């Protein structure tokens, strides 16, 4: 299990200050929509300057026609990030096209597929996908596995089932981790670190419980002790 910290603060200055306070740890940093649109490639470079051993997960959830997704994936690979994601609902052809495009890269980034966003509850998910979260997440995961992706983004509650349906080596990255039972806020399917361990999560993603803590570095130390 490897900790991934969500850099979702309002400014690059605040995100970089958080990263600076954690530079003694060789951990994953998640760069999402807001941070990347606002701060771009220089932000990723700044993170690497703080600690060259930081691993970067670029969380842009690509979803478009296959060729456009493949073009974007290639540009992401050129950034030197370690992992990025696409939407599983983009489909089989999109997955194949992305992975074929990246096949020439000796050290390509890991590619994950988003199954069901953790902000969904059953009712609102079913309105769109016409199936329950558990069933559809498993279906998306199998599709991703069969088409050469490295893993999926899912909630903790689907992680173990997905590994059983694919492979123990198929990665699961799980947002909405509230390590010690903190407030769920806008997330629906939240889980503790203890549950994440039981469900064989590879990458627990933690944001607000860390950066809203009075002492983020101390909170990370506590989390790492429980991994």
N, C-alpha and C positions, 0 to 999 in steps of 0.2 A: 504494500500500500504506500503510495507516494502522495504527499500533500500538494494540492494545487490551490494557490491563493488568487481570488478574484480581485483584480485591480479596478474597482468600480467607483473610485472616489471622483469628486467633481472636477479635478484639475490634474494635469500632468505633474505639477509640483507636489501635490499631496500624494499621488501614487508613487512617485519616485522617492519621496521621503519615507513612505512605508517600506518600499523595497530596500532602501538604505538601512533601515532599522533591522532588516532581516538578512543582511548580506552574508552573515556567517553561516547561513543554511543553504545547501544546494537543493533548492526546492523548485517546484513549477510555479510560473506566474501566468495567470490567465488575462489576456488582453482582449477585451470585448468590443462591441460596436462603438460605444461612445468614445472610449479611449483611442481606438484606432482611427476613427473618422476625424477626431479632433487633433490627434498628435502624430499619427502616421508612423512611417518607418523610423524617423529619428527617436521616437519613444522606445521602440524595440532596441535600437542601438544603445540608448541610454541605460536601459535595463542590463544589457550585456556588459556595459562598462562598470556598473556597480558590482556585478559578480558574473564573470564569464561562464560560470557553471550553472547559472539560472537556466532552467528549461522554459521555453516560451510556448504556450498554447494560444494560438490565435483563434478566437471564438467568434467567427463571422457567419457560421451556419449557411453556407452557400446553397442557393436554390434557384436554378434557372434552366435554360435548355442545356443539354449535355456539352456541346462544344464551348459555350460560354463558361460553364463551370470548370471545364478542363483548362481553358485559358487562364481563368482566375487562379486555379490551383497551381499552375506553373509559376505564376507571378508570386504566389505565396511561398512556394519552394525556394525561389530566388532570394526571399527575405532572410532565409536562414533560420526560420522558426522550427520548432521541434514537433509540433502537432497542430492540426487544424481540423475543422469539421464541416460537413455538408448535411443537408436534410435527407434522411432516408426516403422520404416521400417523393424526392426527385426521380427515383426509380432506378431500375436495373441498368438501363443503357447509360444513364448519367454516371452511375458508379463505375461501370466498366470503362467509360471514356476517361474519367478522371484518373483511374489507376493506370491505364495504358499510357496516358500522357506523362505520368510521374515515373514510369518504369525505367527511364533512362538516367534518373538521378541516383547516384551511388548512395548518398545519404539522404534519401527523401524523408520528409516529415511523416509522422504517423497520421493516418486519416481515419477519423471517426464519423459515424452517422448519427444524427439526432433522431431518436425514436419518438418519444412523447415529452414535450416540454413539461417541466415540473410545476409550472403554474396552472396546468390543466387539472380540473377535477373530472370525475367520470362523466357527468352530465354534459359538460361543454366539449369534452373530447369526443364523445359519441355523436354529437351534433355534426361534427366535421368528418370523422373517420368511419362512422356507422358501426364501430366495434368498441369493446371495452379496452381500457389502457393495457391491461396485462396481455390480452390476446394480440393486439396490434403491435405492441412493443416487441413481443417475441417474434412476430412475423417479420417486422422490419429488421430485427437483429439477424435472423436467419438469411434474409435477402442480402444484407451487408456482408455477412460471413461468406456466403456463396460467391460473392463477386469481388472478393479479395481485399476488403477493408480490414483495418486492424482492430476495430472495436466500435462501440456505440456510446452515445450519451443517453443515459436513462436515469430513472430514479433508483434509489437504493433498493426499493421493493421489487424491482424487476431483475436486479443484477444476477443473483444466483440462478434463477430460472433461465436467463439468457445464456449463461455459461453452460448450463446443462443441455441446452438445445443446440449449442454451437461447439465450443471448445473451452477448456479451462484457461487456455492462453488468449482467448478472445477478450480484449480489454473492455472494461466498463468504467466510464467516467461519470460520476454522480454529483450533480449540483444539489442545492437545498440541504446541505449538511449543517445541522445545528449541533455542534460537537457535544455539548453538555446540556442539551435541552433548551437552548435559547429560543426566543420568540420567533414564530414562523414568518411573520409579516406577510408579504404578498405571495409566498409560496404555498402550495397545497400539500405536496407529498414530501414532507421533511423527515429527516432521520438523524439519529445520534451516531457518533463514531462507533459506539458499541455495536449498533445494528449494522452499520456499514461493514464492520469486520466479519460479522456472521454471514452477511450476504456476499462476501468475497469481492467487495469493491476494490478496484485497482487505484483509482484516482478520486478521492473525496475532494470536492471543490468547496472551499469555505471563503466567504467574503465578509459580510457584515459582522458576524460574531468576532472577527479579528479586527477589522479596521474601525469598528465602533467601540472597541474595548479601550479602557483608559490606558492600558499598557499592551499594545498589540504584540510586541516582541515576547513579552512574558506569556501571553495567550498562546502564541505559536509554540513556544517551548513546552507548554503543558500539553498541547495537541500532539506534538511529536512524541512525547513520552507515552501517549496512548496508542500510537500507530503500531 
